[in-house]
């Protein structure tokens, strides 16, 4: 069986919308600048008085772009203890790895939505369209989970506009147990950003389902900042339950 891997570009994000030294340094402070051309010096002829040069128009001072201020989202937050989970089976594919069959536990009632542009990933989306979990696989297994996550961070940081206020909250790696009690290597990024009117909470995770630390699964959970505990539970269930099926 071919061992797939996942190296995605977020979210968001931006999740990962937001990424890049994710969090080793600030996002680029984009500025709008405008300046007028300098006026040419006046010419002179023998015996003629040379007029003083015309003053150069003053340059418009640099003005920093303004970060968005998030508006409150009226949705009732997800409650962690109210969530029920179901095992869902699906297939992803890529030119490198071919078809890969997966299973995973996700919240009951969330709709499976294949990606139109990336056959290597799918999303499960709730009825409001405000929460989702994305799962990707079927890529070449050649990057450790930490390196795969760093690549995403770099892409997110460079792709999100300054106004969207990407704000890193956590980045780290470690081990988690799968549903059989075996340890899996993972690397995780948490950030918020403001793609529209309201703020989004994004958790990106790379998972090694094999014996080593090579990333075989990429996933991200997206929702509202006030749903942090529920989103963490969704990620935990997905991390421990995801399987590459024969």
JOURUR-V405198 format. One record per pair of residues at least 12 apart in sequence whose C-alpha atoms are under 7 Angstrom apart, sorted by the first residue. I is the first residue (numbers start at 1). J is the second residue. If there is no record, write none. Layout:
i = (I	I)
j = (J	J)
//
This chain:
i = (1	2	3	4	4	4	4	4	4	4	5	5	5	5	5	5	5	5	6	6	6	6	6	6	6	6	7	7	8	8	9	9	10	10	12	12	13	14	14	14	15	15	15	15	16	16	16	16	17	17	17	17	18	18	18	18	18	19	19	19	19	19	19	20	20	20	20	20	20	20	21	21	22	22	22	22	23	27	27	29	30	30	30	31	31	31	31	32	32	32	33	33	33	34	34	35	35	36	36	38	38	39	39	39	41	65	66	67	67	67	67	68	68	68	68	70	70	70	70	71	71	72	73	77	77	78	78	79	80	80	80	83	84	84	85	85	85	85	86	86	86	86	87	87	87	87	88	88	88	89	89	89	90	90	92	92	92	92	92	93	93	93	94	94	94	94	96	96	97	97	97	98	100	101	101	101	102	102	102	103	103	103	104	104	104	104	105	105	105	105	106	106	109	110	110	110	110	111	111	111	112	112	120	120	120	121	121	121	122	122	122	123	130	131	131	132	132	132	133	133	133	133	134	134	134	135	135	135	136	136	136	137	137	137	141	141	141	142	143	143	144	144	144	145	145	145	145	145	145	145	145	146	146	149	149	164	164	164	165	165	166	166	166	167	167	167	168	168	168	169	169	170	170	170	171	171	171	172	172	172	173	173	173	174	174	177	178	178	179	179	184	184	184	185	185	185	186	186	186	186	187	187	187	188	188	188	189	189	189	190	190	190	191	199	200	200	200	200	201	201	201	201	202	202	202	202	203	203	203	204	204	204	205	205	205	206	206	221)
j = (246	97	141	97	137	138	139	140	141	216	137	138	139	140	141	215	216	217	136	137	138	139	215	216	217	218	148	218	152	218	152	155	152	156	156	202	202	156	159	160	191	202	203	204	152	153	156	204	156	157	159	160	153	156	157	160	166	152	153	154	155	156	157	150	153	154	155	156	157	158	153	154	153	154	157	168	168	157	162	162	64	65	162	62	63	64	65	62	63	64	60	61	62	59	60	59	60	57	59	56	57	54	55	56	53	163	163	162	163	164	165	163	164	165	194	194	197	198	199	197	198	198	198	226	227	227	230	230	229	230	233	107	107	108	105	106	107	108	105	106	107	108	103	104	105	106	103	104	105	102	103	104	102	103	119	120	121	137	138	119	120	138	119	120	138	139	139	140	138	139	140	138	138	244	245	246	243	244	245	242	243	244	238	241	242	243	237	238	241	242	234	238	126	124	125	126	127	124	125	126	124	125	136	137	138	135	136	137	134	135	136	135	223	222	223	221	222	223	219	220	221	222	219	220	221	218	219	220	217	218	219	216	217	218	214	215	216	214	214	215	213	214	215	186	187	206	207	208	213	214	215	173	187	187	206	193	194	195	193	194	191	192	193	191	192	193	190	191	192	190	191	189	190	191	188	189	190	187	188	189	186	187	188	186	187	240	240	241	240	241	207	208	209	207	208	213	205	206	207	208	205	206	207	204	205	206	203	204	205	202	203	204	203	224	222	223	224	225	222	223	224	225	220	221	222	223	220	221	222	219	220	221	218	219	220	218	219	235)
//
